[in-house]
Every structure is written in structure tokens, then in C-alpha cells.
Amino acid sequence: MRPLTETETQTLFAKLANYTGNSLKNLIAPLDNSPNADRYVFRLHQSRCYYVRLSLANLATSISRDKLLSLGTCLGKFTKTGKFRLHITALPILAEHARYKVWVKANGEMPFLYGGHIVKAHVGRWSEDCPEHQGVVVYSMNDTPLGFGVTARSTQEARRLDPTGITCFRQADCGEYLRDEDSLFATS
Amino acid sequence: MAPSRTSTVKSKHATNKSGIRNSKTSTKPQSDGVSKSKKPKSKGAPPKPQKGASSLAALKKKRRIYTEKELGIPALNMITPVGVEKPKGKKKGKVFVDDRESMMTILAMVNADKEGQIESKMMKARQMEEIREARKAEAEKRQEMRKSKLDETKEGIRKKRKRHSSSGDEDKENTKQEAAAGTKPLKPKKKSVSFA
């Protein structure tokens, strides 16, 4: 387990900034105003990046590397080429700071949770002025985050789309907790 | 090779036998390329007094003597590529970013970058939208013009027909012709052949 290097931090933030707005800086803000306040840090452990409280990360150093399975919230994985891939486990953090959102209707929830892209007919509501190929967080109509993806069209273009046209490409959905149960937390 | 060697040996013996010890000829063979077992003795001896002398001199002058390591002289006298040589006095391994300030600066940089990207994307989308709108409006206008032209001609034909019908004669023929001509009724059909 180690902190991130500068390039790794940059890659991670660039990826997170796809989905979030300026409020991302609250992610690393100290929890209170005291001088030695606890704060959240990013830790890399077996190519996975964890978002974890500093006190907890310090405690975790007492566990040997090969025995330590996970700590804090897993945000995703660094690939061998140095890119970062977000996991569905990062959804609570993304949902909290999301910039662009898509709400899917009740009839579109299941197709999305089974790994389908979002078609226009299933969109209940979307953020205005959203450009093309922009990261969005997908919510159900009662504001439960379901996953995240990338817009296929800008909002204006999507209006002209036919009902079966794809408006948002899925990247991760909550169904992965079941579908990828074996590999999501595996260490190998 | 062989003759020359013998010759040198010969000459060496000759000098030794000559008995002149301090003469130039007696010292010369030591400096030439032929290695002998006796040589190290004579070579090893000189540095000792030299070193002692230099250290004494250094002590006297209080001048610092740098070791080869300190000077950073390369072991081999050759050009080393830029990337190969490791920078001295630098931390080995990765440099971590764990303090809040540097993380904030990186975050601000990334955020500004993303903001710019989104802004440019939006601008582009807006421009495209404008172009599309303009094209659509133009197409609509053209369609309208075509329609009005068609209406005009239709009206013209209708009027013509009415006039013809009022005149009374050859009405049947005309109507037949117009029906056959369809959309191009304005062109007067010329009778080309006539059998007189």
C-alpha cells in the first residue's frame, strides 16, 4: 500500500473530473478545522486505488501487504498502461459530486441494470446543456444512483433522436455487484 | 618481431654491462613498452614518497584533496547517453504526492483543463446547431418557393382553361391535350406534320 505518485494522481483526478464538477475538491478537504484533522487520502494497493481516511490507512500499515484485501472505498484500478478504470464501487462518491445526470424511468431501470445502454425512450429526465461524450451519473426516478456512463449525443441532438436510439453508453451499473462478484474484489 | 626483441635485449644488456648507471641510456629501457618483472618494484616505490609529500603539502596549505568519487569522473573515458546516467543526489524510486496542497494544485489544474474541454465542446455543439438550423431554414424557404411557383402555374392553367371554355370552340381538344401534358401545360404543342 502506498500513496499515489504525481502522474497517478493526475490520471485519477482527470478521470473523476469527467463525471464531477468543481465540488471534487471537497473530496480531499479535511474533515474539521483542527490542525491535525483527519482527512481522506488515496492509497494504491495491488494496482487498485482506494479512497480512505488517513487514520484508517495508517492503521492498515500493520497488516502485511499480501494479507490486506481491501480498505476504504475502492475507486478503481490502474491498468498496466497507466490509465485508470473506475469501478462501480466508486459510484457513491461520483453520485455525491455529479455534474451531469440522467434519470431513467422505471421501465428502463432493469435493462440498464442488466448491462444495457440507455435508449431515449427510457430517459425520464436529463441535465440541460450536456455535451456529447460527457460522463454522466445515472439515477432512477427516485434519485437512487444506478451507475454511470457516457452520453452518446448532446442534449439538443438527443431530442431529435428516435425512441430506440441510444442516448447514453453504459460504463458501470449496480448489476455488476452480482455479475462481477468474483472479480470485483479479487486480489489476483 | 623476434629480431627486434633480441635487439632490445641485446641493447639492454649492453647498457647494463656498460656500467654507467646514471647515464640516460641506462634509464631509457625502463620507459619503453616492454614489461619486465623488475619494473613494478621501481614503479611502486615512487608513489609512496609522493603521496606522503602531497599529504604533507596539503596539510601545510590546508588544501582539500578530492577523491575520484567526489569529482564524479566517469570510470571509462567515453560518452554516456543522457538518459543512462543517473542524476546524483536525487531520491531513488517514486515521488509520492500525499500532502493536501500539492494534491489541490493538481486537482485545480485538472479541473481547469476539463472545464476548458467541456466549454470548447459546448461551443462546437452550439455552432453545429446553428449551422444545422440555418440549413434547415434555407431548405424550408426553398420548399416554400417551389410550392408557390407550382401554385402559380396551377392558377395560370386554371385561368387559361376558363378562358378557353368561355370561347366555346375546340374546348374538348384542349382539355385532352392538357390532361396528356400533365404538369407542363404551358408549352404550346406545335403541330409538326400537316397533310394538305
Boltz contact constraints between the chains, C-beta under 6 A:
constraints:
  - contact:
      token1: [A, 3]
      token2: [B, 96]
      max_distance: 6.0
  - contact:
      token1: [A, 3]
      token2: [B, 98]
      max_distance: 6.0
  - contact:
      token1: [A, 5]
      token2: [B, 94]
      max_distance: 6.0
  - contact:
      token1: [A, 6]
      token2: [B, 97]
      max_distance: 6.0
  - contact:
      token1: [A, 9]
      token2: [B, 97]
      max_distance: 6.0
  - contact:
      token1: [A, 9]
      token2: [B, 106]
      max_distance: 6.0
  - contact:
      token1: [A, 10]
      token2: [B, 106]
      max_distance: 6.0
  - contact:
      token1: [A, 13]
      token2: [B, 107]
      max_distance: 6.0
  - contact:
      token1: [A, 13]
      token2: [B, 110]
      max_distance: 6.0
  - contact:
      token1: [A, 14]
      token2: [B, 110]
      max_distance: 6.0
  - contact:
      token1: [A, 17]
      token2: [B, 110]
      max_distance: 6.0
  - contact:
      token1: [A, 17]
      token2: [B, 111]
      max_distance: 6.0
  - contact:
      token1: [A, 17]
      token2: [B, 114]
      max_distance: 6.0
  - contact:
      token1: [A, 25]
      token2: [B, 107]
      max_distance: 6.0
  - contact:
      token1: [A, 28]
      token2: [B, 103]
      max_distance: 6.0
  - contact:
      token1: [A, 131]
      token2: [B, 121]
      max_distance: 6.0
  - contact:
      token1: [A, 131]
      token2: [B, 122]
      max_distance: 6.0
  - contact:
      token1: [A, 131]
      token2: [B, 125]
      max_distance: 6.0
  - contact:
      token1: [A, 154]
      token2: [B, 125]
      max_distance: 6.0
  - contact:
      token1: [A, 156]
      token2: [B, 129]
      max_distance: 6.0
